Amino acid sequence: MTIATIPPPSLHFSPIRAEVDLDALRHNVRVLRGYAGDAEVMAAVKADGYGHGAVPVVKALEAEGVRHFAVATVHEGIELREAGIEHPIYVLGAPLPDTLSAYVHHRLAVTISSVEIGDTVIAAASRTGPLTVHIKVDTGMRRLGLLPEEVPETLARLRAAPGISVEGIWTHFGTVDRTFTLEQLGRFDALVESLDNPPPVTHVANSGTLLHLPETSRGRTLVRLGGALFGLVADRLPGFEDTGIRPVMRLVSRVVHIRAVQPGDTVSYGRTWTAERETWIATVAAGYGDGLPRSLSNRGSVGIRGAMYPIVGRVCMDMLMVDLGPRNPSDSIRLGDDVVLFGPGGLSAMELADAAGTIAYELTCGLTKRVPRLYSGVETAG
Ligand SMILES: *Cc1c(COP(=O)(O)O)cnc(C)c1O
């Protein structure tokens, strides 16, 4: 393996690091294509590639033949353009009227998120120049989109307006529950079938839907995948373990202190954990300042030298403590040892997220800039 990106020297001294395995990312693309049939992958790389680093992730995905990228905001799209990414970029979030000229300038596809935004885009296009748009249909999530009955008129008006190319129509699922997903899909399909001349590009599935209900993507042009590319899903149903997708990120820090505590001693702020017997406590350089949720206080566990140890006491900004047990660990666990917070050698990101009462996406997105991302994998940047 070659290191694809070397972090600045100061970061070599960081106790904590997020290892990003670009080979696993590329493996996941190949697995997911097996689920997607003829639909092409649109990689959702918003929130800095779910915290993995959008630009190195996009370059690795391009090397695997991925040609469509999605972000949440114009600002994220511009960041990719400035890094030299030339493939189509879709902004999935709702546009703000004052950003439309940036869509034109950076060739970003616009989401028509409401009738009102449709009108704004129509009014702006004659001024700003050509805009490519995808119409978002709200089939049940009630977050963004036109109701199905609002689509025909807005579609006709967009088509009649100069400078607008209506390329796509799509919807988004709010659950992996089969019944509700099929209801949402039924509304979408009924709408598309009712249109005389529907937009040529369609996309409906996200990671959870593709893995658990792959038939929903048959006959669509694209699948919008974020989490699964990184080996994660928000809602895992039975069978997830058999999908073959692999974690891309491993979060590792180091033991910075080890001491014995006595029965009755309390550990960390607020004295929420009390030693019941003599035991050894390791202090790990990782806390909410790195993006670990404080809700991991007295929850979850970490991997050190192949064994798991529970987090005890409150998670602090820069440190957390784990209980190594009553045996003097000095010949097995030492100052400076690696501590796996999630990934191979510890809990999976999804298991740690369960312990924290959240989803793995929030863990990887939440890592702060104090955590250097270290990339491994076949050198891909061409
Ligand atoms: C983020 C996002 C996706 C990708 O979702 P995953 O569950 O990470 O695959 C798909 N569609 C939309 C609209 C999104 O915002």
The ligand as a MOL file (V3000), in Angstrom:
LIG
                    3D

  0  0  0     0  0            999 V3000
M  V30 BEGIN CTAB
M  V30 COUNTS 15 15 0 0 0
M  V30 BEGIN ATOM
M  V30 1 C -27.0550 12.1550 1.4740 0
M  V30 2 C -28.0780 11.8040 0.5010 0
M  V30 3 C -28.0570 10.5690 -0.1430 0
M  V30 4 C -27.0910 9.4800 0.2370 0
M  V30 5 O -27.6310 8.8350 1.3760 0
M  V30 6 P -26.9080 7.5440 1.9970 0
M  V30 7 O -27.8710 6.9990 2.9660 0
M  V30 8 O -25.6780 8.0410 2.6740 0
M  V30 9 O -26.6040 6.6660 0.8520 0
M  V30 10 C -28.9970 10.3230 -1.1040 0
M  V30 11 N -29.9210 11.2530 -1.4290 0
M  V30 12 C -29.9830 12.4560 -0.8180 0
M  V30 13 C -31.0280 13.4250 -1.2000 0
M  V30 14 C -29.0760 12.7680 0.1670 0
M  V30 15 O -29.1410 13.9490 0.7720 0
M  V30 END ATOM
M  V30 BEGIN BOND
M  V30 1 1 1 2
M  V30 2 1 2 3
M  V30 3 2 2 14
M  V30 4 1 3 4
M  V30 5 2 3 10
M  V30 6 1 4 5
M  V30 7 1 5 6
M  V30 8 2 6 7
M  V30 9 1 6 8
M  V30 10 1 6 9
M  V30 11 1 10 11
M  V30 12 2 11 12
M  V30 13 1 12 13
M  V30 14 1 12 14
M  V30 15 1 14 15
M  V30 END BOND
M  V30 END CTAB
M  END
